Amino acid sequence: MQGWIATCQLGPGLELEDEAAGEPSLPPSGASAQPESYGDEETEPELLATAELLSSLEELELSNRRLAGENAKLQRSVETADEGAARLGEELASLRKQLRSSQQALQFAKAVDEELEDMKSLAKSLEEKNRSLVAQARQTEKEQQQLVAEVETLQEENGKLLAERDGVKKRSEELAMEKEALRRTNRTENLTEALEEYRATIQELKQKISHLEEQLSQSREGPEGFQDGTQGIAGGWMKLHPQSLCLEIEAIQQITGQEKSSELLGSLEEENPWLLGERDHQRASQKGMRPPDTQPQRCGPPSSHRASCGPTAFSWASAAAENQLGTIPHSCGCPDT
C-alpha cells in the first residue's frame, strides 16, 4: 500500500516530465510575434495547440495539487492505520494472552468440574455408607436393648434361683437335722427295745438260777460232777450276758445322756451286783488291759455261737448293724460271723 502511495505521489511529476520532453520548446513571445508578422496562416494552429497545452498543464497542476493533498491525506490515514494496526496488534497479543489464560482457566474449570463430579460421587457413596451405618446403629441399639432386657430377666431368674437354692439348702439342713434326730430316736428306740429284751432275759435267768439253786439244794447229796457242771453253766450265763448289757448301756449313755443311762445302770447293779465287776472288766479289755486271772472264753464253732451267746446278743448285733454302729463284740470273746 505504501508503494502504491509513493507511485501516486511520483506519478504526476513523471507524466509532466514526459510531456515536456515530447513537446517542442516554445519560442519566446518576441520570436512568436515574428512569424505572425511573416504569415498569420502558419502560426494560428500552433497557437491553438499551445493554448491547449497550457490549459492541460494548468489542469495537470491542479490535479497534481489535488493528488498531493490526497497523498497527504492518505499518508495521514496510513499513519493512523499503522497506529491502529499497532494498537490492534497489542490488543491481539493481549487477547491472545487472555485467550491462553481463559483456556487455562477453562482447563482448570474442567479439572475442577471433574473433581467436583468425583466429589459428588464420593459424597453419594459416603451418604449411602452413612445411611447403612445409621441403620446398623439402630439395629445395634435395638439388639442392645434386647440384651439389656434379657440380662435383667436373667438377673431376676438368677435371684429367684439363688433364693430357691437358699431355701433348698435350708430345707436340706432341716431334713438332715430331722434325719439325724430320727436316727437318734430310732437308735434310742432300738436300744430301749434291746434293754427291755435284756431285762426280760435277766428275769428269765434269775428264774433259771433260782430254779437251779432249788435243784442244787435238793440234790446236795448227789455226785460232785453234777454240781460242778451246774455251777459251770450258771457261771457261763453269769459271764455271758452282763458284758453285752454293759456295752449296750454305755451306747445308751452316748445317745440319750448320762443321767438316764446312769439311773438305768444303777438300777441294774442294784438288782445284779456282779454287773459292776463285769463293767470294769469290759472297760479294761477295751483299753487293751487284760485282768491277770481272766482268760477269754470261746463259744465254739459259729454254729454254736447263737446257742452259747443267747438270743439277745444277736438281736442287739442286728439292731446295731441296721443303725451303722458296727458290730459289738460278744462277752465270750469269739469273733462275729
Secondary structure, 3 states (H helix, E strand, C coil): CHHHHHHHHHHHHHHHHHHHHHCCCCCCHHHHHHHHHHCHHHHHHHHHHHHHHHHHHHHHHHHHHHHHHHHHHHHHHHHHHHHHHHHHHHHHHHHHHHHHHHHHHHHHHHHHHHHHHHHHHHHHHHHHHHHHHHHHHHHHHHHHHHHHHHHHHHHHHHHHHHHHHHHHHHHHHHHHHHHHHHHHHHHHHHHHHHHHHHHHHHHHHHHHHHHHHHHHHHCCCCCHHHHHHHHHHHHHHHHHHHHHHHHHHHHHHHHHCHHHHHHHHHHHHHHCCHHHHHHHHHHHHHCCCCCCCCCCCCCCCHHHHHHHHCHHHHHHHHHHHHCCCCCCCCCCCCCCC
